């Protein structure tokens, strides 16, 4: 599970969720919006749910806005480039 926490695919998913905090997505929509495969999303869905970032609402998934990690994740993602290296 920990191998998925901050890989590039997870970063794409988190960016999409954080840019659309009020939107709930079907999994197919979230994968397309994030630019990741559905298989990759399915592998990351449970770990993101377990840490409280992703929540399911009536068959759709969105950002858990009550999670204290969100502001920290925004900061981390703003400092980490697409390749995983820190930006200058």
Secondary structure as UniProt FT lines:
FT   HELIX           2..4
FT   TURN            5..6
FT   HELIX           8..19
FT   TURN            20..22
FT   HELIX           27..34
FT   HELIX           38..50
FT   TURN            51..52
FT   STRAND          54..57
FT   TURN            58..59
FT   STRAND          60..63
FT   TURN            65..66
FT   HELIX           69..79
FT   TURN            82..83
//
